[in-house]
Amino acid sequence: MSKQHMSKGDMLRYIGNHFDGFREEEPYMTFLGYDSSGWLDIWVTYQGEVKMLSVHDIELAA
């Protein structure tokens, strides 16, 4: 599946630079949707918080 065909609820693994609150031992998050500006930014839920990330900083979880 390509990153442009992700659906709400898909599991993702974060592979980008660490951000405040990121825990390396828990890199998984849930896809919520694409930002309205295009395919480069996405909304996710991580540790109960909604965050906007670059699509380049995630990969689809196996």
C-alpha positions as YAML, in Angstrom:
chain: A
units: angstrom
residues:
- id: 1
  name: MET
  ca: [0.00, 0.00, 0.00]
- id: 2
  name: SER
  ca: [1.35, 3.45, -0.83]
- id: 3
  name: LYS
  ca: [1.36, 6.30, 1.64]
- id: 4
  name: GLN
  ca: [-1.18, 8.12, -0.57]
- id: 5
  name: HIS
  ca: [-3.68, 5.31, -0.03]
- id: 6
  name: MET
  ca: [-3.63, 5.16, 3.77]
- id: 7
  name: SER
  ca: [-6.96, 4.93, 5.54]
- id: 8
  name: LYS
  ca: [-8.03, 6.26, 8.89]
- id: 9
  name: GLY
  ca: [-6.95, 3.79, 11.58]
- id: 10
  name: ASP
  ca: [-3.90, 2.42, 9.74]
- id: 11
  name: MET
  ca: [-0.94, 1.72, 12.03]
- id: 12
  name: LEU
  ca: [2.24, 3.66, 11.28]
- id: 13
  name: ARG
  ca: [5.78, 3.53, 12.63]
- id: 14
  name: TYR
  ca: [7.61, 6.80, 13.21]
- id: 15
  name: ILE
  ca: [11.12, 6.91, 11.70]
- id: 16
  name: GLY
  ca: [11.85, 10.66, 11.79]
- id: 17
  name: ASN
  ca: [13.70, 12.88, 14.23]
- id: 18
  name: HIS
  ca: [12.46, 12.65, 17.79]
- id: 19
  name: PHE
  ca: [9.87, 15.20, 18.92]
- id: 20
  name: ASP
  ca: [8.79, 16.20, 22.43]
- id: 21
  name: GLY
  ca: [7.01, 13.25, 24.01]
- id: 22
  name: PHE
  ca: [8.33, 10.66, 21.54]
- id: 23
  name: ARG
  ca: [9.50, 7.40, 23.10]
- id: 24
  name: GLU
  ca: [11.82, 5.31, 20.95]
- id: 25
  name: GLU
  ca: [10.50, 2.08, 22.48]
- id: 26
  name: GLU
  ca: [6.96, 3.01, 21.33]
- id: 27
  name: PRO
  ca: [7.25, 4.24, 17.72]
- id: 28
  name: TYR
  ca: [3.72, 3.24, 16.62]
- id: 29
  name: MET
  ca: [0.88, 5.66, 15.95]
- id: 30
  name: THR
  ca: [-2.53, 5.70, 14.28]
- id: 31
  name: PHE
  ca: [-3.23, 7.51, 11.03]
- id: 32
  name: LEU
  ca: [-6.11, 9.99, 11.17]
- id: 33
  name: GLY
  ca: [-5.94, 11.71, 7.79]
- id: 34
  name: TYR
  ca: [-4.08, 13.94, 5.38]
- id: 35
  name: ASP
  ca: [-3.70, 17.64, 5.99]
- id: 36
  name: SER
  ca: [-5.80, 19.76, 3.65]
- id: 37
  name: SER
  ca: [-2.67, 21.20, 2.02]
- id: 38
  name: GLY
  ca: [-1.81, 17.96, 0.17]
- id: 39
  name: TRP
  ca: [-0.07, 14.61, 0.59]
- id: 40
  name: LEU
  ca: [2.99, 15.79, 2.56]
- id: 41
  name: ASP
  ca: [1.54, 16.34, 6.04]
- id: 42
  name: ILE
  ca: [-0.61, 13.91, 7.97]
- id: 43
  name: TRP
  ca: [-2.52, 13.86, 11.22]
- id: 44
  name: VAL
  ca: [-1.88, 11.00, 13.66]
- id: 45
  name: THR
  ca: [-2.69, 9.96, 17.20]
- id: 46
  name: TYR
  ca: [0.37, 9.20, 19.30]
- id: 47
  name: GLN
  ca: [0.12, 8.38, 23.00]
- id: 48
  name: GLY
  ca: [-3.37, 9.88, 23.11]
- id: 49
  name: GLU
  ca: [-2.32, 13.16, 21.48]
- id: 50
  name: VAL
  ca: [-3.14, 14.38, 17.97]
- id: 51
  name: LYS
  ca: [-0.05, 15.48, 16.04]
- id: 52
  name: MET
  ca: [0.72, 16.68, 12.52]
- id: 53
  name: LEU
  ca: [3.78, 15.01, 10.97]
- id: 54
  name: SER
  ca: [5.50, 14.82, 7.63]
- id: 55
  name: VAL
  ca: [4.60, 11.77, 5.58]
- id: 56
  name: HIS
  ca: [8.36, 11.32, 5.06]
- id: 57
  name: ASP
  ca: [8.82, 10.60, 8.79]
- id: 58
  name: ILE
  ca: [6.59, 7.53, 8.89]
- id: 59
  name: GLU
  ca: [6.36, 4.10, 7.35]
- id: 60
  name: LEU
  ca: [3.45, 1.71, 7.21]
- id: 61
  name: ALA
  ca: [3.60, -0.77, 10.07]
- id: 62
  name: ALA
  ca: [3.80, -4.41, 9.02]
...
